[in-house]
Amino acid sequence: MLEYVKTILLKVSFDKSLFEKELRKAFKVLVVEEIKQLKQWCYEKFSGMYLRILNRVFAKAKI
């Protein structure tokens, strides 16, 4: 599922609201270890564009 979520996030990364929506949905389908990996990957890929969104979404995550 992690690879699927990454693919979706890459495809919607052109739109801020879609990106945040899909990132939030990822928490419903991933296990804790996958969420940790997703967090690292997201910060590597998207921190330049969506740092505030990443901080907000991952701050609420219980990981």
CHARMM internal coordinates of N, CA and C (Angstrom, degrees):
IC EDIT
DIST 1 N 1 CA 1.4583
DIST 1 CA 1 C 1.5280
ANGL 1 N 1 CA 1 C 111.83
DIST 1 C 2 N 1.3185
ANGL 1 CA 1 C 2 N 116.31
DIHE 1 N 1 CA 1 C 2 N -30.92
DIST 2 N 2 CA 1.4622
ANGL 1 C 2 N 2 CA 119.77
DIHE 1 CA 1 C 2 N 2 CA -177.86
DIST 2 CA 2 C 1.5210
ANGL 2 N 2 CA 2 C 111.19
DIHE 1 C 2 N 2 CA 2 C -60.83
DIST 2 C 3 N 1.3014
ANGL 2 CA 2 C 3 N 116.88
DIHE 2 N 2 CA 2 C 3 N -44.12
DIST 3 N 3 CA 1.4703
ANGL 2 C 3 N 3 CA 119.90
DIHE 2 CA 2 C 3 N 3 CA -179.82
DIST 3 CA 3 C 1.5254
ANGL 3 N 3 CA 3 C 111.11
DIHE 2 C 3 N 3 CA 3 C -65.14
DIST 3 C 4 N 1.3111
ANGL 3 CA 3 C 4 N 116.55
DIHE 3 N 3 CA 3 C 4 N -36.28
DIST 4 N 4 CA 1.4681
ANGL 3 C 4 N 4 CA 120.91
DIHE 3 CA 3 C 4 N 4 CA 177.05
DIST 4 CA 4 C 1.5329
ANGL 4 N 4 CA 4 C 110.59
DIHE 3 C 4 N 4 CA 4 C -63.27
DIST 4 C 5 N 1.3300
ANGL 4 CA 4 C 5 N 116.25
DIHE 4 N 4 CA 4 C 5 N -45.18
DIST 5 N 5 CA 1.4694
ANGL 4 C 5 N 5 CA 120.74
DIHE 4 CA 4 C 5 N 5 CA 179.23
DIST 5 CA 5 C 1.5263
ANGL 5 N 5 CA 5 C 110.51
DIHE 4 C 5 N 5 CA 5 C -61.92
DIST 5 C 6 N 1.3174
ANGL 5 CA 5 C 6 N 116.95
DIHE 5 N 5 CA 5 C 6 N -42.56
DIST 6 N 6 CA 1.4664
ANGL 5 C 6 N 6 CA 120.63
DIHE 5 CA 5 C 6 N 6 CA 177.94
DIST 6 CA 6 C 1.5168
ANGL 6 N 6 CA 6 C 110.87
DIHE 5 C 6 N 6 CA 6 C -59.58
DIST 6 C 7 N 1.3214
ANGL 6 CA 6 C 7 N 116.56
DIHE 6 N 6 CA 6 C 7 N -43.67
DIST 7 N 7 CA 1.4682
ANGL 6 C 7 N 7 CA 121.14
DIHE 6 CA 6 C 7 N 7 CA 179.49
DIST 7 CA 7 C 1.5230
ANGL 7 N 7 CA 7 C 110.62
DIHE 6 C 7 N 7 CA 7 C -60.55
DIST 7 C 8 N 1.3163
ANGL 7 CA 7 C 8 N 116.26
DIHE 7 N 7 CA 7 C 8 N -45.61
DIST 8 N 8 CA 1.4653
ANGL 7 C 8 N 8 CA 120.47
DIHE 7 CA 7 C 8 N 8 CA 179.69
DIST 8 CA 8 C 1.5265
ANGL 8 N 8 CA 8 C 110.26
DIHE 7 C 8 N 8 CA 8 C -61.99
DIST 8 C 9 N 1.3148
ANGL 8 CA 8 C 9 N 117.50
DIHE 8 N 8 CA 8 C 9 N -46.14
DIST 9 N 9 CA 1.4691
ANGL 8 C 9 N 9 CA 120.52
DIHE 8 CA 8 C 9 N 9 CA -178.91
DIST 9 CA 9 C 1.5268
ANGL 9 N 9 CA 9 C 111.33
DIHE 8 C 9 N 9 CA 9 C -61.97
DIST 9 C 10 N 1.3076
ANGL 9 CA 9 C 10 N 117.29
DIHE 9 N 9 CA 9 C 10 N -39.05
DIST 10 N 10 CA 1.4670
ANGL 9 C 10 N 10 CA 119.73
DIHE 9 CA 9 C 10 N 10 CA 176.53
DIST 10 CA 10 C 1.5276
ANGL 10 N 10 CA 10 C 111.26
DIHE 9 C 10 N 10 CA 10 C -62.62
DIST 10 C 11 N 1.3367
ANGL 10 CA 10 C 11 N 116.16
DIHE 10 N 10 CA 10 C 11 N -39.54
DIST 11 N 11 CA 1.4666
ANGL 10 C 11 N 11 CA 120.40
DIHE 10 CA 10 C 11 N 11 CA -177.15
DIST 11 CA 11 C 1.5255
ANGL 11 N 11 CA 11 C 112.86
DIHE 10 C 11 N 11 CA 11 C -72.43
DIST 11 C 12 N 1.3234
ANGL 11 CA 11 C 12 N 117.50
DIHE 11 N 11 CA 11 C 12 N -28.61
DIST 12 N 12 CA 1.4687
ANGL 11 C 12 N 12 CA 119.29
DIHE 11 CA 11 C 12 N 12 CA -178.43
DIST 12 CA 12 C 1.5245
ANGL 12 N 12 CA 12 C 112.50
DIHE 11 C 12 N 12 CA 12 C -102.40
DIST 12 C 13 N 1.3074
ANGL 12 CA 12 C 13 N 117.30
DIHE 12 N 12 CA 12 C 13 N 6.09
DIST 13 N 13 CA 1.4641
ANGL 12 C 13 N 13 CA 120.40
DIHE 12 CA 12 C 13 N 13 CA -174.85
DIST 13 CA 13 C 1.5323
ANGL 13 N 13 CA 13 C 113.46
DIHE 12 C 13 N 13 CA 13 C -66.51
DIST 13 C 14 N 1.3170
ANGL 13 CA 13 C 14 N 117.47
DIHE 13 N 13 CA 13 C 14 N -9.46
DIST 14 N 14 CA 1.4681
ANGL 13 C 14 N 14 CA 120.67
DIHE 13 CA 13 C 14 N 14 CA 177.06
DIST 14 CA 14 C 1.5278
ANGL 14 N 14 CA 14 C 111.93
DIHE 13 C 14 N 14 CA 14 C -73.84
DIST 14 C 15 N 1.3409
ANGL 14 CA 14 C 15 N 116.84
DIHE 14 N 14 CA 14 C 15 N -18.06
DIST 15 N 15 CA 1.4661
ANGL 14 C 15 N 15 CA 121.50
DIHE 14 CA 14 C 15 N 15 CA -174.86
DIST 15 CA 15 C 1.5284
ANGL 15 N 15 CA 15 C 110.00
DIHE 14 C 15 N 15 CA 15 C -124.18
DIST 15 C 16 N 1.3121
ANGL 15 CA 15 C 16 N 116.31
DIHE 15 N 15 CA 15 C 16 N 120.53
DIST 16 N 16 CA 1.4606
ANGL 15 C 16 N 16 CA 122.36
DIHE 15 CA 15 C 16 N 16 CA -175.47
DIST 16 CA 16 C 1.5265
ANGL 16 N 16 CA 16 C 112.49
DIHE 15 C 16 N 16 CA 16 C -58.55
DIST 16 C 17 N 1.3123
ANGL 16 CA 16 C 17 N 117.80
DIHE 16 N 16 CA 16 C 17 N -47.23
DIST 17 N 17 CA 1.4665
ANGL 16 C 17 N 17 CA 119.91
DIHE 16 CA 16 C 17 N 17 CA -175.75
DIST 17 CA 17 C 1.5287
ANGL 17 N 17 CA 17 C 111.95
DIHE 16 C 17 N 17 CA 17 C -70.91
DIST 17 C 18 N 1.3280
ANGL 17 CA 17 C 18 N 116.58
DIHE 17 N 17 CA 17 C 18 N -38.07
DIST 18 N 18 CA 1.4701
ANGL 17 C 18 N 18 CA 119.39
DIHE 17 CA 17 C 18 N 18 CA 176.28
DIST 18 CA 18 C 1.5209
ANGL 18 N 18 CA 18 C 110.91
DIHE 17 C 18 N 18 CA 18 C -64.70
DIST 18 C 19 N 1.3197
ANGL 18 CA 18 C 19 N 116.24
DIHE 18 N 18 CA 18 C 19 N -40.93
DIST 19 N 19 CA 1.4501
ANGL 18 C 19 N 19 CA 120.72
DIHE 18 CA 18 C 19 N 19 CA 179.26
DIST 19 CA 19 C 1.5248
ANGL 19 N 19 CA 19 C 110.54
DIHE 18 C 19 N 19 CA 19 C -59.25
DIST 19 C 20 N 1.3207
ANGL 19 CA 19 C 20 N 116.24
DIHE 19 N 19 CA 19 C 20 N -47.95
DIST 20 N 20 CA 1.4633
ANGL 19 C 20 N 20 CA 119.73
DIHE 19 CA 19 C 20 N 20 CA -179.64
DIST 20 CA 20 C 1.5230
ANGL 20 N 20 CA 20 C 111.18
DIHE 19 C 20 N 20 CA 20 C -64.20
DIST 20 C 21 N 1.3017
ANGL 20 CA 20 C 21 N 117.07
DIHE 20 N 20 CA 20 C 21 N -41.75
DIST 21 N 21 CA 1.4630
ANGL 20 C 21 N 21 CA 121.37
DIHE 20 CA 20 C 21 N 21 CA 179.49
DIST 21 CA 21 C 1.5266
ANGL 21 N 21 CA 21 C 110.66
DIHE 20 C 21 N 21 CA 21 C -59.81
DIST 21 C 22 N 1.3250
ANGL 21 CA 21 C 22 N 116.94
DIHE 21 N 21 CA 21 C 22 N -48.09
DIST 22 N 22 CA 1.4656
ANGL 21 C 22 N 22 CA 120.67
DIHE 21 CA 21 C 22 N 22 CA -178.58
DIST 22 CA 22 C 1.5240
ANGL 22 N 22 CA 22 C 111.55
DIHE 21 C 22 N 22 CA 22 C -68.74
DIST 22 C 23 N 1.3114
ANGL 22 CA 22 C 23 N 117.02
DIHE 22 N 22 CA 22 C 23 N -34.47
DIST 23 N 23 CA 1.4616
ANGL 22 C 23 N 23 CA 120.03
DIHE 22 CA 22 C 23 N 23 CA 177.24
DIST 23 CA 23 C 1.5302
ANGL 23 N 23 CA 23 C 110.27
DIHE 22 C 23 N 23 CA 23 C -64.31
DIST 23 C 24 N 1.3101
ANGL 23 CA 23 C 24 N 116.68
DIHE 23 N 23 CA 23 C 24 N -42.13
DIST 24 N 24 CA 1.4697
ANGL 23 C 24 N 24 CA 120.37
DIHE 23 CA 23 C 24 N 24 CA 178.14
DIST 24 CA 24 C 1.5295
ANGL 24 N 24 CA 24 C 110.89
DIHE 23 C 24 N 24 CA 24 C -65.20
DIST 24 C 25 N 1.3220
ANGL 24 CA 24 C 25 N 117.14
DIHE 24 N 24 CA 24 C 25 N -39.09
DIST 25 N 25 CA 1.4619
ANGL 24 C 25 N 25 CA 120.75
DIHE 24 CA 24 C 25 N 25 CA 178.70
DIST 25 CA 25 C 1.5212
ANGL 25 N 25 CA 25 C 111.71
DIHE 24 C 25 N 25 CA 25 C -64.17
DIST 25 C 26 N 1.3140
ANGL 25 CA 25 C 26 N 116.99
DIHE 25 N 25 CA 25 C 26 N -29.80
DIST 26 N 26 CA 1.4657
ANGL 25 C 26 N 26 CA 120.96
DIHE 25 CA 25 C 26 N 26 CA -178.59
DIST 26 CA 26 C 1.5250
ANGL 26 N 26 CA 26 C 111.70
DIHE 25 C 26 N 26 CA 26 C -60.18
DIST 26 C 27 N 1.3240
ANGL 26 CA 26 C 27 N 117.47
DIHE 26 N 26 CA 26 C 27 N -31.97
DIST 27 N 27 CA 1.4553
ANGL 26 C 27 N 27 CA 120.86
DIHE 26 CA 26 C 27 N 27 CA -178.56
DIST 27 CA 27 C 1.5239
ANGL 27 N 27 CA 27 C 112.14
DIHE 26 C 27 N 27 CA 27 C -66.02
DIST 27 C 28 N 1.3121
ANGL 27 CA 27 C 28 N 117.26
DIHE 27 N 27 CA 27 C 28 N -20.73
DIST 28 N 28 CA 1.4608
ANGL 27 C 28 N 28 CA 121.26
DIHE 27 CA 27 C 28 N 28 CA -179.45
DIST 28 CA 28 C 1.5224
ANGL 28 N 28 CA 28 C 112.10
DIHE 27 C 28 N 28 CA 28 C -80.26
DIST 28 C 29 N 1.3312
ANGL 28 CA 28 C 29 N 117.65
DIHE 28 N 28 CA 28 C 29 N -20.60
DIST 29 N 29 CA 1.4656
ANGL 28 C 29 N 29 CA 119.82
DIHE 28 CA 28 C 29 N 29 CA -174.08
DIST 29 CA 29 C 1.5282
ANGL 29 N 29 CA 29 C 113.63
DIHE 28 C 29 N 29 CA 29 C -115.19
DIST 29 C 30 N 1.3122
ANGL 29 CA 29 C 30 N 117.23
DIHE 29 N 29 CA 29 C 30 N -8.62
DIST 30 N 30 CA 1.4663
ANGL 29 C 30 N 30 CA 120.18
DIHE 29 CA 29 C 30 N 30 CA -177.36
DIST 30 CA 30 C 1.5272
ANGL 30 N 30 CA 30 C 111.38
DIHE 29 C 30 N 30 CA 30 C -104.80
DIST 30 C 31 N 1.3181
ANGL 30 CA 30 C 31 N 115.09
DIHE 30 N 30 CA 30 C 31 N 150.24
DIST 31 N 31 CA 1.4631
ANGL 30 C 31 N 31 CA 120.42
DIHE 30 CA 30 C 31 N 31 CA 173.90
DIST 31 CA 31 C 1.5256
ANGL 31 N 31 CA 31 C 108.19
DIHE 30 C 31 N 31 CA 31 C -86.80
DIST 31 C 32 N 1.3225
ANGL 31 CA 31 C 32 N 116.54
DIHE 31 N 31 CA 31 C 32 N 169.46
DIST 32 N 32 CA 1.4666
ANGL 31 C 32 N 32 CA 121.88
DIHE 31 CA 31 C 32 N 32 CA -172.74
DIST 32 CA 32 C 1.5271
ANGL 32 N 32 CA 32 C 112.17
DIHE 31 C 32 N 32 CA 32 C -56.28
DIST 32 C 33 N 1.3137
ANGL 32 CA 32 C 33 N 117.79
DIHE 32 N 32 CA 32 C 33 N -45.27
DIST 33 N 33 CA 1.4677
ANGL 32 C 33 N 33 CA 120.41
DIHE 32 CA 32 C 33 N 33 CA -178.48
DIST 33 CA 33 C 1.5324
ANGL 33 N 33 CA 33 C 110.88
DIHE 32 C 33 N 33 CA 33 C -62.76
DIST 33 C 34 N 1.3266
ANGL 33 CA 33 C 34 N 117.17
DIHE 33 N 33 CA 33 C 34 N -39.36
DIST 34 N 34 CA 1.4623
ANGL 33 C 34 N 34 CA 120.70
DIHE 33 CA 33 C 34 N 34 CA 177.97
DIST 34 CA 34 C 1.5251
ANGL 34 N 34 CA 34 C 111.22
DIHE 33 C 34 N 34 CA 34 C -67.03
DIST 34 C 35 N 1.3105
ANGL 34 CA 34 C 35 N 117.49
DIHE 34 N 34 CA 34 C 35 N -36.08
DIST 35 N 35 CA 1.4671
ANGL 34 C 35 N 35 CA 121.24
DIHE 34 CA 34 C 35 N 35 CA 178.29
DIST 35 CA 35 C 1.5203
ANGL 35 N 35 CA 35 C 110.02
DIHE 34 C 35 N 35 CA 35 C -64.19
DIST 35 C 36 N 1.3237
ANGL 35 CA 35 C 36 N 116.93
DIHE 35 N 35 CA 35 C 36 N -40.13
DIST 36 N 36 CA 1.4644
ANGL 35 C 36 N 36 CA 120.27
DIHE 35 CA 35 C 36 N 36 CA 177.18
DIST 36 CA 36 C 1.5235
ANGL 36 N 36 CA 36 C 110.82
DIHE 35 C 36 N 36 CA 36 C -61.96
DIST 36 C 37 N 1.3196
ANGL 36 CA 36 C 37 N 116.47
DIHE 36 N 36 CA 36 C 37 N -42.63
DIST 37 N 37 CA 1.4660
ANGL 36 C 37 N 37 CA 120.62
DIHE 36 CA 36 C 37 N 37 CA 177.92
DIST 37 CA 37 C 1.5206
ANGL 37 N 37 CA 37 C 110.96
DIHE 36 C 37 N 37 CA 37 C -65.88
DIST 37 C 38 N 1.3338
ANGL 37 CA 37 C 38 N 116.29
DIHE 37 N 37 CA 37 C 38 N -40.67
DIST 38 N 38 CA 1.4577
ANGL 37 C 38 N 38 CA 120.96
DIHE 37 CA 37 C 38 N 38 CA 178.37
DIST 38 CA 38 C 1.5228
ANGL 38 N 38 CA 38 C 110.63
DIHE 37 C 38 N 38 CA 38 C -62.56
DIST 38 C 39 N 1.3158
ANGL 38 CA 38 C 39 N 117.09
DIHE 38 N 38 CA 38 C 39 N -41.37
DIST 39 N 39 CA 1.4608
ANGL 38 C 39 N 39 CA 121.29
DIHE 38 CA 38 C 39 N 39 CA 179.72
DIST 39 CA 39 C 1.5261
ANGL 39 N 39 CA 39 C 110.24
DIHE 38 C 39 N 39 CA 39 C -59.29
DIST 39 C 40 N 1.3117
ANGL 39 CA 39 C 40 N 116.77
DIHE 39 N 39 CA 39 C 40 N -48.33
DIST 40 N 40 CA 1.4642
ANGL 39 C 40 N 40 CA 120.82
DIHE 39 CA 39 C 40 N 40 CA 179.71
DIST 40 CA 40 C 1.5286
ANGL 40 N 40 CA 40 C 110.64
DIHE 39 C 40 N 40 CA 40 C -61.00
DIST 40 C 41 N 1.3183
ANGL 40 CA 40 C 41 N 116.87
DIHE 40 N 40 CA 40 C 41 N -45.65
DIST 41 N 41 CA 1.4653
ANGL 40 C 41 N 41 CA 121.89
DIHE 40 CA 40 C 41 N 41 CA -179.36
DIST 41 CA 41 C 1.5320
ANGL 41 N 41 CA 41 C 110.95
DIHE 40 C 41 N 41 CA 41 C -63.43
DIST 41 C 42 N 1.3192
ANGL 41 CA 41 C 42 N 117.17
DIHE 41 N 41 CA 41 C 42 N -43.64
DIST 42 N 42 CA 1.4699
ANGL 41 C 42 N 42 CA 121.35
DIHE 41 CA 41 C 42 N 42 CA -179.26
DIST 42 CA 42 C 1.5187
ANGL 42 N 42 CA 42 C 111.19
DIHE 41 C 42 N 42 CA 42 C -62.18
DIST 42 C 43 N 1.3141
ANGL 42 CA 42 C 43 N 116.99
DIHE 42 N 42 CA 42 C 43 N -44.13
DIST 43 N 43 CA 1.4650
ANGL 42 C 43 N 43 CA 119.42
DIHE 42 CA 42 C 43 N 43 CA -179.84
DIST 43 CA 43 C 1.5277
ANGL 43 N 43 CA 43 C 110.98
DIHE 42 C 43 N 43 CA 43 C -65.75
DIST 43 C 44 N 1.3286
ANGL 43 CA 43 C 44 N 117.07
DIHE 43 N 43 CA 43 C 44 N -34.40
DIST 44 N 44 CA 1.4656
ANGL 43 C 44 N 44 CA 119.95
DIHE 43 CA 43 C 44 N 44 CA 177.28
DIST 44 CA 44 C 1.5234
ANGL 44 N 44 CA 44 C 111.36
DIHE 43 C 44 N 44 CA 44 C -67.75
DIST 44 C 45 N 1.3242
ANGL 44 CA 44 C 45 N 116.27
DIHE 44 N 44 CA 44 C 45 N -41.78
DIST 45 N 45 CA 1.4656
ANGL 44 C 45 N 45 CA 121.37
DIHE 44 CA 44 C 45 N 45 CA -173.80
DIST 45 CA 45 C 1.5242
ANGL 45 N 45 CA 45 C 114.58
DIHE 44 C 45 N 45 CA 45 C -86.16
DIST 45 C 46 N 1.3243
ANGL 45 CA 45 C 46 N 117.12
DIHE 45 N 45 CA 45 C 46 N -38.60
DIST 46 N 46 CA 1.4618
ANGL 45 C 46 N 46 CA 120.51
DIHE 45 CA 45 C 46 N 46 CA -165.87
DIST 46 CA 46 C 1.5206
ANGL 46 N 46 CA 46 C 115.53
DIHE 45 C 46 N 46 CA 46 C -120.81
DIST 46 C 47 N 1.3177
ANGL 46 CA 46 C 47 N 119.13
DIHE 46 N 46 CA 46 C 47 N 3.85
DIST 47 N 47 CA 1.4629
ANGL 46 C 47 N 47 CA 118.88
DIHE 46 CA 46 C 47 N 47 CA -176.07
DIST 47 CA 47 C 1.5307
ANGL 47 N 47 CA 47 C 112.00
DIHE 46 C 47 N 47 CA 47 C -64.02
DIST 47 C 48 N 1.3047
ANGL 47 CA 47 C 48 N 117.72
DIHE 47 N 47 CA 47 C 48 N -25.95
DIST 48 N 48 CA 1.4559
ANGL 47 C 48 N 48 CA 120.09
DIHE 47 CA 47 C 48 N 48 CA 177.55
DIST 48 CA 48 C 1.5178
ANGL 48 N 48 CA 48 C 113.09
DIHE 47 C 48 N 48 CA 48 C -69.83
DIST 48 C 49 N 1.3361
ANGL 48 CA 48 C 49 N 116.39
DIHE 48 N 48 CA 48 C 49 N -33.18
DIST 49 N 49 CA 1.4658
ANGL 48 C 49 N 49 CA 121.13
DIHE 48 CA 48 C 49 N 49 CA -176.46
DIST 49 CA 49 C 1.5297
ANGL 49 N 49 CA 49 C 112.60
DIHE 48 C 49 N 49 CA 49 C -96.74
DIST 49 C 50 N 1.3153
ANGL 49 CA 49 C 50 N 116.28
DIHE 49 N 49 CA 49 C 50 N -42.15
DIST 50 N 50 CA 1.4636
ANGL 49 C 50 N 50 CA 120.93
DIHE 49 CA 49 C 50 N 50 CA -167.65
DIST 50 CA 50 C 1.5267
ANGL 50 N 50 CA 50 C 113.39
DIHE 49 C 50 N 50 CA 50 C -127.90
DIST 50 C 51 N 1.3081
ANGL 50 CA 50 C 51 N 117.52
DIHE 50 N 50 CA 50 C 51 N 39.12
DIST 51 N 51 CA 1.4570
ANGL 50 C 51 N 51 CA 120.74
DIHE 50 CA 50 C 51 N 51 CA -177.44
DIST 51 CA 51 C 1.5256
ANGL 51 N 51 CA 51 C 112.04
DIHE 50 C 51 N 51 CA 51 C -58.01
DIST 51 C 52 N 1.3118
ANGL 51 CA 51 C 52 N 117.71
DIHE 51 N 51 CA 51 C 52 N -44.01
DIST 52 N 52 CA 1.4740
ANGL 51 C 52 N 52 CA 120.53
DIHE 51 CA 51 C 52 N 52 CA -179.36
DIST 52 CA 52 C 1.5211
ANGL 52 N 52 CA 52 C 111.54
DIHE 51 C 52 N 52 CA 52 C -62.36
DIST 52 C 53 N 1.3238
ANGL 52 CA 52 C 53 N 116.74
DIHE 52 N 52 CA 52 C 53 N -42.74
DIST 53 N 53 CA 1.4703
ANGL 52 C 53 N 53 CA 120.61
DIHE 52 CA 52 C 53 N 53 CA 178.63
DIST 53 CA 53 C 1.5231
ANGL 53 N 53 CA 53 C 109.79
DIHE 52 C 53 N 53 CA 53 C -63.33
DIST 53 C 54 N 1.3185
ANGL 53 CA 53 C 54 N 116.83
DIHE 53 N 53 CA 53 C 54 N -46.42
DIST 54 N 54 CA 1.4626
ANGL 53 C 54 N 54 CA 120.09
DIHE 53 CA 53 C 54 N 54 CA -179.78
DIST 54 CA 54 C 1.5213
ANGL 54 N 54 CA 54 C 110.91
DIHE 53 C 54 N 54 CA 54 C -59.93
DIST 54 C 55 N 1.3219
ANGL 54 CA 54 C 55 N 116.53
DIHE 54 N 54 CA 54 C 55 N -45.84
DIST 55 N 55 CA 1.4688
ANGL 54 C 55 N 55 CA 119.95
DIHE 54 CA 54 C 55 N 55 CA 179.40
DIST 55 CA 55 C 1.5188
ANGL 55 N 55 CA 55 C 111.32
DIHE 54 C 55 N 55 CA 55 C -60.74
DIST 55 C 56 N 1.3259
ANGL 55 CA 55 C 56 N 116.34
DIHE 55 N 55 CA 55 C 56 N -43.80
DIST 56 N 56 CA 1.4646
ANGL 55 C 56 N 56 CA 121.02
DIHE 55 CA 55 C 56 N 56 CA -178.28
DIST 56 CA 56 C 1.5283
ANGL 56 N 56 CA 56 C 111.35
DIHE 55 C 56 N 56 CA 56 C -65.91
DIST 56 C 57 N 1.3186
ANGL 56 CA 56 C 57 N 117.25
DIHE 56 N 56 CA 56 C 57 N -47.00
DIST 57 N 57 CA 1.4655
ANGL 56 C 57 N 57 CA 120.71
DIHE 56 CA 56 C 57 N 57 CA -175.55
DIST 57 CA 57 C 1.5200
ANGL 57 N 57 CA 57 C 111.01
DIHE 56 C 57 N 57 CA 57 C -70.75
DIST 57 C 58 N 1.3210
ANGL 57 CA 57 C 58 N 117.53
DIHE 57 N 57 CA 57 C 58 N -45.37
DIST 58 N 58 CA 1.4566
ANGL 57 C 58 N 58 CA 119.02
DIHE 57 CA 57 C 58 N 58 CA -177.50
DIST 58 CA 58 C 1.5240
ANGL 58 N 58 CA 58 C 112.58
DIHE 57 C 58 N 58 CA 58 C -75.52
DIST 58 C 59 N 1.3165
ANGL 58 CA 58 C 59 N 118.33
DIHE 58 N 58 CA 58 C 59 N -21.22
DIST 59 N 59 CA 1.4631
ANGL 58 C 59 N 59 CA 120.70
DIHE 58 CA 58 C 59 N 59 CA 175.61
DIST 59 CA 59 C 1.5258
ANGL 59 N 59 CA 59 C 111.04
DIHE 58 C 59 N 59 CA 59 C -66.67
DIST 59 C 60 N 1.3167
ANGL 59 CA 59 C 60 N 116.03
DIHE 59 N 59 CA 59 C 60 N -32.79
DIST 60 N 60 CA 1.4659
ANGL 59 C 60 N 60 CA 120.76
DIHE 59 CA 59 C 60 N 60 CA -179.46
DIST 60 CA 60 C 1.5217
ANGL 60 N 60 CA 60 C 112.08
DIHE 59 C 60 N 60 CA 60 C -81.67
DIST 60 C 61 N 1.3279
ANGL 60 CA 60 C 61 N 116.78
DIHE 60 N 60 CA 60 C 61 N -14.78
DIST 61 N 61 CA 1.4690
ANGL 60 C 61 N 61 CA 120.42
DIHE 60 CA 60 C 61 N 61 CA -178.02
DIST 61 CA 61 C 1.5091
ANGL 61 N 61 CA 61 C 110.55
DIHE 60 C 61 N 61 CA 61 C -71.49
DIST 61 C 62 N 1.2853
ANGL 61 CA 61 C 62 N 116.18
DIHE 61 N 61 CA 61 C 62 N 140.47
DIST 62 N 62 CA 1.4609
ANGL 61 C 62 N 62 CA 122.15
DIHE 61 CA 61 C 62 N 62 CA 177.90
DIST 62 CA 62 C 1.5286
ANGL 62 N 62 CA 62 C 109.55
DIHE 61 C 62 N 62 CA 62 C -94.18
DIST 62 C 63 N 1.3342
ANGL 62 CA 62 C 63 N 115.16
DIHE 62 N 62 CA 62 C 63 N 70.87
DIST 63 N 63 CA 1.4741
ANGL 62 C 63 N 63 CA 118.81
DIHE 62 CA 62 C 63 N 63 CA -179.87
DIST 63 CA 63 C 1.4998
ANGL 63 N 63 CA 63 C 111.69
DIHE 62 C 63 N 63 CA 63 C -121.16
END
COOR INIT
IC SEED 1 N 1 CA 1 C
IC BUILD
